Amino acid sequence: MSADSSFDPENRELYTALVRAPDGYRFGHAVATTYSLDFETALAIPISIVFRDAENRDEMLRSPLALLQSVERMADRIAVYCDRGRIKEAHPNAARLMALYEKTIVEVAAPGGGAFHPKLWCIRFEPEKKTDPVRMRVAILSRNLTNDRCWDLALALDGAVHDEENENNRALTKLLRALPRLANPATRPAPPKFLPSMISDLERTWWEGLPAGATKVSFAVNGLDGDGWALPRGEKLAVLSPFVSAPALKRLSDGYGSRDNLRLVSRAEELDCIGPETRELFTISTLDERATEYEAEGVDGPSSADLEGLHAKAYLVERGSRLQIHLGSANATTAAMIPTKRGKTQNVEVMATLDGPKTRMGTIDDVLFSEAFQRLLATY
């Protein structure tokens, strides 16, 4: 994300760029979380690392065995956690590669009974010079580890590990600590050996060069306990969410008065299921009529006709002289946002918040409803 094109649809990045090491560094270890996963897309990550680090890529291409061995070694340095039952079947021709990579993938369940829904990458890069610090990268995404073509968002932050602890990272370290115990106790694998040291490094990472003009960044996780993410009140609010529910929208709109202060971008078929009294609270737009994607409950997989449209999740709040951009995995739904009687949400979600003065970040109209983005919208 950049200050002048945070939500510009032309501001694109490849998924594999998330694991690209900075100059003077090499890939160390990574922990990822996703709601759904397909093996072919997941394999793109270790393969991209192997080819980037390979001294002779042509030789590796000529030797399938060398590629298999390299991917197997790389698999020991990556752990991927996904919602139970959300792994797509692999293509038969890729069975050997899948077997090598399968041990890195762990199915988990949300303790609140909903979906395990966070999309997160936490990556450690080792310095080539011993005098340089270890570097970390955190990516908060709305995209799953699948091959869909929906419009998604990602925030990637880089920083160095220092001696002092960064309290703003506690939500992320809490999530990483919780991951191993969310697996089925009967089949639970041992936690990755590198996980404790990665958590320790993340606790002491200070982020550099915040995007979008922000001066602060913080993180929150829903669904593990009662200490989760709650959207603060402001004077204006814009919601970007493919899936919505009436209770969540009513909760979000509370205290904003006129619908002129509340804008919502969602999928038309989701909005059709919301009562008119709730829809009238917002000024509503849709991205396009094809905005469907198989993450919706009860749908097993995508078809050729439903792979384009909205899948990004973001909440922009104007509060006095400041703007906050909240982005991550949480839809504006009951399961993602509203705590149950036990004080935690049904879904496990992860969110990042960028905060800064409007003189640096701009307003909601500047940041989200730019000319480029407006061209994709239609009035609901």
C-alpha positions as CSV (number, residue, x, y, z in Angstrom):
1,M,0.0,0.0,0.0
2,S,1.2,3.5,-0.7
3,A,-0.1,6.9,0.4
4,D,-1.4,7.8,-3.0
5,S,-2.9,4.5,-4.2
6,S,-3.8,2.4,-1.2
7,F,-7.0,1.0,-2.8
8,D,-6.2,1.6,-6.5
9,P,-7.1,-1.6,-8.4
10,E,-3.9,-1.2,-10.5
11,N,-1.7,-1.3,-7.4
12,R,-1.0,-5.0,-7.6
13,E,1.5,-7.4,-6.1
14,L,2.2,-11.1,-6.6
15,Y,1.5,-13.4,-3.7
16,T,5.0,-14.9,-4.0
17,A,6.5,-11.4,-3.4
18,L,5.6,-11.8,0.3
19,V,8.4,-14.3,0.8
20,R,11.1,-12.5,-1.3
21,A,14.0,-11.7,1.0
22,P,15.4,-8.2,1.2
23,D,18.9,-7.5,-0.2
24,G,21.6,-9.0,2.0
25,Y,19.2,-11.5,3.6
26,R,17.9,-15.0,2.9
27,F,14.7,-16.7,3.8
28,G,14.7,-18.3,7.3
29,H,11.3,-19.5,8.4
30,A,7.6,-18.7,8.0
31,V,4.3,-19.3,9.7
32,A,1.1,-18.8,7.7
33,T,-2.6,-19.0,8.4
34,T,-5.5,-19.2,5.9
35,Y,-9.1,-20.2,5.8
36,S,-8.9,-22.3,2.7
37,L,-6.0,-23.7,0.7
38,D,-5.2,-25.5,-2.5
39,F,-1.9,-27.4,-2.8
40,E,-0.9,-26.1,-6.1
41,T,-1.1,-22.4,-4.9
42,A,0.6,-23.3,-1.6
43,L,3.4,-25.0,-3.5
44,A,4.2,-21.8,-5.3
45,I,5.6,-20.4,-2.1
46,P,8.5,-22.9,-1.4
47,I,9.2,-23.3,-5.1
48,S,9.6,-19.6,-5.5
49,I,12.0,-19.5,-2.5
50,V,14.0,-22.5,-3.9
51,F,14.4,-20.9,-7.3
52,R,15.3,-17.5,-5.9
53,D,18.0,-19.1,-3.7
54,A,19.3,-21.6,-6.3
55,E,22.8,-20.9,-7.6
56,N,22.1,-22.7,-10.9
57,R,18.4,-22.6,-11.8
58,D,18.8,-24.2,-15.2
59,E,20.4,-27.2,-13.6
60,M,17.6,-27.5,-11.1
61,L,15.0,-27.4,-13.9
62,R,16.9,-30.2,-15.7
63,S,16.8,-32.3,-12.5
64,P,13.4,-33.0,-11.1
65,L,14.9,-34.9,-8.2
66,A,17.0,-31.9,-7.2
67,L,13.8,-29.8,-7.2
68,L,12.0,-32.4,-5.1
69,Q,14.8,-32.5,-2.5
70,S,15.0,-28.7,-2.3
71,V,11.2,-28.4,-1.8
72,E,11.3,-31.1,0.9
73,R,14.1,-29.2,2.8
74,M,12.2,-26.0,2.4
75,A,9.0,-27.6,3.8
76,D,10.7,-28.1,7.1
77,R,11.0,-24.3,7.4
78,I,7.3,-23.4,6.8
79,A,4.2,-24.1,8.8
80,V,0.7,-23.4,7.3
81,Y,-2.5,-23.6,9.4
82,C,-5.9,-23.7,7.7
83,D,-9.5,-24.3,8.7
84,R,-10.4,-27.9,9.1
85,G,-11.9,-29.4,5.9
86,R,-10.9,-26.5,3.7
87,I,-8.1,-28.1,1.7
88,K,-8.9,-28.7,-1.9
89,E,-7.9,-32.0,-3.5
90,A,-4.6,-31.9,-5.3
91,H,-4.2,-32.7,-9.0
92,P,-3.0,-36.3,-9.4
93,N,0.1,-35.2,-11.4
94,A,1.3,-33.2,-8.4
95,A,0.9,-36.1,-5.8
96,R,4.6,-36.5,-5.2
97,L,5.2,-32.8,-4.5
98,M,2.1,-32.7,-2.3
99,A,3.4,-35.6,-0.2
100,L,6.6,-33.7,0.5
101,Y,4.7,-30.5,1.4
102,E,1.8,-32.1,3.3
103,K,3.6,-32.3,6.6
104,T,3.8,-28.5,6.7
105,I,0.0,-28.1,6.6
106,V,-2.0,-28.4,9.8
107,E,-5.8,-28.3,9.9
108,V,-7.2,-26.4,12.9
109,A,-10.6,-25.3,14.3
110,A,-11.8,-22.1,15.8
111,P,-12.5,-22.5,19.6
112,G,-15.7,-20.5,19.3
113,G,-17.3,-22.9,16.8
114,G,-17.0,-20.7,13.8
115,A,-14.4,-20.6,11.0
116,F,-10.7,-20.3,11.5
117,H,-10.5,-17.4,9.2
118,P,-7.2,-15.3,9.6
119,K,-5.0,-14.7,6.7
120,L,-1.5,-14.0,8.0
121,W,2.2,-14.5,7.0
122,C,4.9,-14.1,9.5
123,I,8.4,-14.5,8.0
124,R,11.9,-14.4,9.4
125,F,14.9,-13.4,7.2
126,E,18.4,-14.3,8.2
127,P,21.2,-11.8,7.5
128,E,24.1,-12.8,5.3
129,K,26.4,-10.7,7.5
130,K,26.5,-11.7,11.1
131,T,26.7,-8.1,12.2
132,D,23.3,-7.3,10.7
133,P,20.0,-7.8,12.6
134,V,17.4,-10.5,11.9
135,R,14.6,-9.0,9.9
136,M,10.9,-9.9,10.1
137,R,8.0,-9.4,7.7
138,V,4.3,-9.6,8.6
139,A,1.6,-9.7,6.0
140,I,-2.1,-9.2,6.9
141,L,-4.3,-10.3,4.0
142,S,-7.9,-10.7,2.9
143,R,-6.8,-13.4,0.4
144,N,-6.7,-17.1,1.0
145,L,-4.0,-19.4,-0.2
146,T,-6.0,-20.3,-3.3
147,N,-6.0,-19.5,-7.0
148,D,-9.1,-17.3,-7.1
149,R,-9.1,-14.0,-9.0
150,C,-11.1,-11.9,-6.6
151,W,-10.1,-8.4,-5.7
152,D,-8.2,-8.6,-2.4
153,L,-6.1,-6.5,-0.1
154,A,-2.7,-7.1,1.6
155,L,-0.6,-5.1,4.0
156,A,3.1,-6.1,4.3
157,L,5.3,-4.6,7.0
158,D,9.0,-5.1,7.4
159,G,11.1,-4.5,10.5
160,A,14.3,-5.4,12.4
161,V,14.5,-7.4,15.6
162,H,15.8,-5.3,18.5
163,D,16.3,-5.8,22.2
164,E,13.2,-3.9,23.4
165,E,9.8,-5.6,23.2
166,N,7.1,-4.0,21.0
167,E,3.8,-4.2,22.8
168,N,1.8,-3.5,19.6
169,N,2.8,-7.0,18.4
170,R,1.2,-8.9,21.3
171,A,-1.9,-9.9,19.4
172,L,0.1,-11.5,16.7
173,T,2.3,-13.4,19.1
174,K,-0.8,-14.6,21.0
175,L,-2.2,-16.0,17.7
176,L,1.1,-17.8,16.9
177,R,1.3,-19.3,20.4
178,A,-2.3,-20.6,20.1
179,L,-2.0,-22.2,16.7
180,P,-0.6,-25.7,17.7
181,R,-3.3,-26.2,20.3
182,L,-6.1,-25.5,17.8
183,A,-5.4,-28.7,16.0
184,N,-7.3,-31.9,16.7
185,P,-5.9,-33.4,20.0
186,A,-6.1,-36.9,18.5
187,T,-3.9,-36.1,15.5
188,R,-2.1,-33.0,16.7
189,P,1.4,-32.8,15.3
190,A,4.3,-31.4,17.4
191,P,4.7,-27.6,17.0
192,P,7.4,-26.5,14.6
193,K,10.8,-26.4,16.3
194,F,11.4,-22.9,15.0
195,L,8.1,-21.5,16.4
196,P,9.3,-20.4,19.9
197,S,12.3,-18.5,18.4
198,M,10.1,-16.9,15.8
199,I,7.7,-15.7,18.4
200,S,10.5,-14.3,20.4
201,D,11.8,-12.4,17.4
202,L,8.3,-11.1,16.6
203,E,7.9,-9.8,20.1
204,R,11.0,-7.6,19.6
205,T,10.3,-6.4,16.0
206,W,9.8,-2.7,15.3
207,W,8.2,-1.9,12.0
208,E,9.7,0.5,9.5
209,G,8.3,2.8,6.8
210,L,4.6,2.5,7.6
211,P,2.5,2.7,4.3
212,A,-0.4,5.0,3.4
213,G,1.0,7.9,5.4
214,A,0.3,6.2,8.7
215,T,2.2,7.0,11.9
216,K,1.0,4.1,14.0
217,V,0.2,0.4,13.4
218,S,-1.5,-2.1,15.7
219,F,-3.0,-5.6,15.5
220,A,-5.9,-7.5,16.9
221,V,-7.2,-11.0,16.8
222,N,-10.8,-12.1,17.3
223,G,-12.0,-15.5,18.5
224,L,-9.3,-16.6,20.9
225,D,-10.6,-14.7,24.0
226,G,-12.6,-11.6,24.8
227,D,-9.7,-9.2,24.1
228,G,-10.3,-8.8,20.3
229,W,-10.8,-6.2,17.6
230,A,-13.6,-3.7,18.0
231,L,-14.1,-0.8,15.5
232,P,-13.8,2.6,17.2
233,R,-16.4,5.3,16.7
234,G,-15.8,8.3,14.5
235,E,-17.6,10.9,12.4
236,K,-17.4,9.0,9.1
237,L,-17.2,5.3,8.3
238,A,-16.6,3.3,5.1
239,V,-17.0,-0.5,5.0
240,L,-15.6,-2.7,2.3
241,S,-16.9,-6.2,3.0
242,P,-18.0,-9.0,0.5
243,F,-20.1,-10.7,3.2
244,V,-22.4,-8.9,5.6
245,S,-25.1,-9.5,8.2
246,A,-27.8,-7.2,9.5
247,P,-26.7,-7.4,13.2
248,A,-23.1,-6.5,12.2
249,L,-24.1,-3.6,10.0
250,K,-26.4,-2.2,12.6
251,R,-23.7,-2.4,15.2
252,L,-21.2,-0.7,12.9
253,S,-23.7,2.2,12.0
254,D,-24.5,3.0,15.6
255,G,-23.7,6.6,16.5
256,Y,-23.0,7.9,13.0
257,G,-26.4,9.6,12.4
258,S,-27.0,10.4,8.7
259,R,-26.3,7.8,6.0
260,D,-24.2,10.4,4.4
261,N,-21.6,9.5,7.0
262,L,-21.8,5.8,6.3
263,R,-20.7,4.1,3.1
264,L,-20.8,0.4,2.3
265,V,-19.3,-1.6,-0.6
266,S,-20.4,-5.2,-0.8
267,R,-21.8,-7.9,-3.0
268,A,-25.2,-7.5,-4.5
269,E,-26.4,-10.9,-3.6
270,E,-25.4,-10.4,0.0
271,L,-27.2,-7.1,0.2
272,D,-30.3,-8.7,-1.3
273,C,-30.5,-10.8,1.9
274,I,-30.4,-7.7,4.2
275,G,-33.7,-6.0,5.1
276,P,-34.4,-2.5,3.7
277,E,-34.3,-0.9,7.1
278,T,-30.7,-2.0,7.5
279,R,-29.7,-1.1,4.0
280,E,-31.1,2.4,4.4
281,L,-28.5,3.1,7.1
282,F,-25.8,3.2,4.5
283,T,-25.0,4.7,1.1
284,I,-24.3,1.5,-0.8
285,S,-22.3,0.5,-3.8
286,T,-21.3,-2.8,-5.4
287,L,-18.1,-3.7,-7.2
288,D,-19.7,-5.7,-10.1
289,E,-22.4,-8.2,-10.7
290,R,-19.9,-11.1,-10.8
291,A,-18.8,-10.5,-7.2
292,T,-19.1,-14.1,-5.9
293,E,-16.5,-16.3,-4.4
294,Y,-16.6,-19.8,-2.9
295,E,-15.6,-18.8,0.6
296,A,-19.3,-18.3,1.4
297,E,-20.7,-21.0,3.8
298,G,-22.0,-24.1,2.2
299,V,-20.2,-23.7,-1.1
300,D,-17.5,-26.3,-1.8
301,G,-15.6,-24.7,-4.7
302,P,-15.5,-22.1,-7.4
303,S,-16.9,-22.3,-10.9
304,S,-15.6,-20.7,-14.0
305,A,-18.2,-18.0,-13.7
306,D,-17.6,-16.8,-10.1
307,L,-13.9,-16.0,-9.9
308,E,-14.0,-12.3,-10.2
309,G,-15.3,-9.6,-7.8
310,L,-15.0,-8.4,-4.3
311,H,-13.2,-10.3,-1.6
312,A,-11.3,-7.4,0.2
313,K,-12.2,-6.4,3.7
314,A,-11.5,-2.9,5.1
315,Y,-13.0,-0.4,7.5
316,L,-12.0,3.3,7.2
317,V,-12.9,5.6,10.1
318,E,-12.4,9.4,10.2
319,R,-11.9,10.4,13.9
320,G,-11.4,14.2,14.3
321,S,-8.1,15.0,12.6
322,R,-7.1,11.4,12.1
323,L,-7.9,8.5,9.7
324,Q,-7.8,4.8,10.6
325,I,-7.6,2.0,8.1
326,H,-8.5,-1.4,9.5
327,L,-7.9,-4.3,7.1
328,G,-7.5,-8.0,7.3
329,S,-9.8,-11.1,7.4
330,A,-13.0,-9.9,9.2
331,N,-16.1,-9.5,7.2
332,A,-19.0,-7.4,8.5
333,T,-20.8,-10.5,9.8
334,T,-22.1,-11.7,13.1
335,A,-19.6,-14.6,13.3
336,A,-16.6,-12.3,12.6
337,M,-17.5,-9.3,14.7
338,I,-20.0,-9.8,17.4
339,P,-18.9,-11.6,20.6
340,T,-21.1,-14.4,22.0
341,K,-22.0,-14.8,25.6
342,R,-18.6,-16.2,26.3
343,G,-17.1,-12.9,25.2
344,K,-15.3,-14.0,22.0
345,T,-16.4,-14.2,18.4
346,Q,-17.3,-17.4,16.7
347,N,-14.6,-16.9,14.0
348,V,-10.9,-16.4,14.5
349,E,-9.9,-13.3,12.6
350,V,-6.8,-11.1,12.4
351,M,-6.8,-7.4,11.7
352,A,-4.3,-4.6,11.3
353,T,-4.9,-0.9,11.9
354,L,-3.0,1.9,10.3
355,D,-3.5,5.3,12.0
356,G,-2.4,8.7,11.1
357,P,-3.3,12.4,10.6
358,K,-5.5,13.1,7.7
359,T,-3.0,15.7,6.5
360,R,-0.7,12.7,5.8
361,M,-3.2,9.9,5.1
362,G,-6.1,11.8,3.5
363,T,-9.8,11.4,4.0
364,I,-12.0,8.4,3.2
365,D,-12.9,10.0,-0.1
366,D,-9.2,10.5,-0.9
367,V,-8.1,7.0,0.1
368,L,-10.9,4.7,-0.8
369,F,-13.1,6.4,-3.2
370,S,-10.5,7.6,-5.6
371,E,-11.2,8.1,-9.3
372,A,-9.7,4.7,-10.2
373,F,-11.8,2.8,-7.7
374,Q,-15.0,4.8,-8.4
375,R,-14.9,3.5,-12.0
376,L,-15.4,0.0,-10.6
377,L,-18.5,0.9,-8.5
378,A,-22.2,0.9,-9.2
379,T,-25.0,2.1,-7.1
380,Y,-26.8,-0.7,-5.4
